[in-house]
């Protein structure tokens, strides 16, 4: 059995493994980070095939939620934070799912934006990542935490 000193360094350190470069940059955008598998990290989500709306104020949040409810739309609200490791894990999955389901608008809500406190309390957001799934304008389900398989299964069931 090999000891940690004889094993390749990338098994024990994120410093030498390029896969983790995106993880080490907390200032990276949740959808445009420097991940080695992201072919062009500076380009928007794959040629406009996804609908990701970044929420930047309480008014924009309320307006977006009201639009989803009033127009009976399908949407997901992805509550996240830059400092949240599970959020960084879930972020590329959210992007992939937004491309897979282009008729479902994804709203990305950074919980640390100033002025969102009341809106987050009203939506009962206590931890991140949290994803609220809306169908026909109604909240149909939620995923708390970075349970990728559960999220994929719920989206398949709701939006196929």
Rosetta blueprint (number, residue, H / E / L):
1 X L
2 X L
3 X L
4 X L
5 X L
6 X L
7 X L
8 X L
9 X H
10 X H
11 X H
12 X L
13 X L
14 X L
15 X L
16 X L
17 X L
18 X H
19 X H
20 X H
21 X L
22 X L
23 X L
24 X L
25 X L
26 X L
27 X L
28 X L
29 X L
30 X L
31 X L
32 X L
33 X L
34 X L
35 X L
36 X L
37 X L
38 X L
39 X L
40 X L
41 X L
42 X L
43 X L
44 X L
45 X H
46 X H
47 X H
48 X H
49 X L
50 X L
51 X L
52 X E
53 X E
54 X E
55 X E
56 X L
57 X L
58 X H
59 X H
60 X H
61 X H
62 X H
63 X H
64 X H
65 X H
66 X H
67 X H
68 X H
69 X H
70 X H
71 X L
72 X L
73 X L
74 X L
75 X E
76 X E
77 X E
78 X E
79 X E
80 X E
81 X L
82 X L
83 X L
84 X L
85 X H
86 X H
87 X H
88 X H
89 X H
90 X H
91 X H
92 X H
93 X H
94 X H
95 X H
96 X H
97 X H
98 X H
99 X H
100 X H
101 X L
102 X L
103 X L
104 X L
105 X E
106 X E
107 X E
108 X E
109 X E
110 X E
111 X L
112 X L
113 X L
114 X L
115 X L
116 X L
117 X H
118 X H
119 X H
120 X H
121 X H
122 X H
123 X L
124 X L
125 X L
126 X L
127 X L
128 X L
129 X L
130 X E
131 X E
132 X E
133 X E
134 X E
135 X E
136 X L
137 X L
138 X E
139 X E
140 X E
141 X E
142 X E
143 X E
144 X E
145 X L
146 X L
147 X L
148 X H
149 X H
150 X H
151 X H
152 X H
153 X H
154 X H
155 X H
156 X H
157 X H
158 X H
159 X H
160 X L
